[in-house]
Amino acid sequence: MTTIAVIVALALLLVLLAIRTPVAIALGVAGAAGLLLLKGFGYTGSVIGSSPFTNTASFSLTIIPLFILMGMFAVRANMAEHVFAIASRAARRAPGGLGVATVMACAGFSAVSGSSIGTAATMSKLAVGEMRRHGYPAHLASALVAVAGTLGVMIPPSTFLVLYAILAQESVGQMLAAGIIPGIISALAYTVYIMIAGSRITPQAMAEESLAGVAGKAHQDAVEARTIREGRDVTALKTAPPAAGEAQQQSWRSMPWRGLVRVVILFAVVLGGMYSGLFTSTESAAIGALAAFVMLVLENRRKGLRSIFASFRGALQDTGSTTAMVFMIIIGSGILSTFFVAARVPDAITSAVAGLNMPPMLTMALLLLCLIPLGMVLESLSILVITVPILYPIAMELGFDGIWLGILIVKLIEIGMVTPPVGINVFVVAGTSGVPTEQVFRGILPLFLIDLGTVVLLFLVPAITLFLPSLVAVGAG
């Protein structure tokens, strides 16, 4: 009967997802159906009634909406635009400079947004059209943004890393620290690829012209703001060209450095406060959100109170909807996880794996590779909440480190975020940039292989992942 219940639950889950039922409902209904077959109405009703409270009534979960809120404030403080303008200027002479700037901006914005989808959506509006206008094929420009956007789930603060730490009962502080080096390695790998590809596609002169155009609006805004503060006429800017030899210096002076400074401040507030022992991880998230709100006010102060209030309200609305989605998925996955435990699925998998008599590394590699086909059909957050209760006990039984495992799971989930047919980042970029979905998927393959190579490196050399966490006290989480 147990086997039948598991088959029915999994089949029902796949059917519900195939007909585009909301993920949270699909998880909860599949788990409830399995419990109904296995335990009957009384037990199932008790689990469904108590799951919304038991799975969410945890103080540690408050860090999730706080990080989401901080990211929403950062978006409305125009940090992505500012970081992109500075990155464009810095990378202007590099082969494929505009693509390099896109990766740099994605990495910088990920450091404060903590959201892969948010990073991909914001950067696709800024970068895809600009790259296409200056020689980059549509499939390369859009795929680069989709893949570089996945840095949002690796570079802290990351909602995925926090949620994994909570599900696996690992230190949040150590988990966030573990994502820094793998995130940097991924960004460097994307940069090397786009420098090679961009040098073949885009002439250098065209690249420099494009970068100047990218930063132009940010330059003009900064110059106008300074002119207003000095009491001079803004219209004079149109008739007063810069003196000879001053154009390059002027462009650097008028860069929106405040955006980069704010990113550094937020990163320092969140991680510095946490690892210095001044704040807990939850307190760091709250203070980070407060700091991001102050930055939103500073950025929009010249537009008036109405603009500030509209940005604040929009950030709260987006935070509320995103948080509701995350917590609904947690509730639904809690019901499904209860069924898995009742059906002894983790124990059965552990016994089956032990019976294969394979080396632990090979066993773990095969189990982790299963995450890639899962990413082809399931939403990324649901993969995390479904697989962690299964994979984590097996990894502990085989003697692996939970922090190392978490980074590999999240990295493979990143790959799932750009893998057909689901590839949620691909659909986000396609929707915001106007590039057909099939074109975006066409450009994914070389970046997909780069990500697989990164996973192999992290798998074979655990010290890369575990170096920074080893410097962080467990209590920091």
Secondary structure, 3 states (H helix, E strand, C coil): CHHHHHHHHHHHHHHHHHCCCCHHHHHHHHHHHHHHHHHCHHHHHHHHHHHHHHCCCCHHHHHHHHHHHHHHHHHHCCHHHHHHHHHHHHCCCCCCHHHHHHHHHHHHHHHHHCCHHHHHHHHHHHHHHHHHHCCCCHHHHHHHHHHHHHHHHCCCCCHHHHHHHHHHCCCHHHHHHHCHHHHHHHHHHHHHHHHHHHHHHCCHHHHHHHHHHHHHHHHHHHHHHHHHHCCCCHHHHHCCCCCCCCHHHHHHHCCCHHHHHHHHHHHHHHHHHHHHCCCCHHHHHHHHHHHHHHHHHHHHHHHCHHHHHHHHHHHHHHHHHHHHHHHHHHHHHHHHHHHHHHCCHHHHHHHHHHCCCCCHHHHHHHHHHCHHHHHHHCCHHHHHHHHHHHHHHHHHHHCCCHHHHHHHHHHHHHHHCCCCCCCHHHHHHHHHHCCCHHHHHHCHHHHHHHHHHHHHHHHHCHHHHHCCHHHCCHHHC
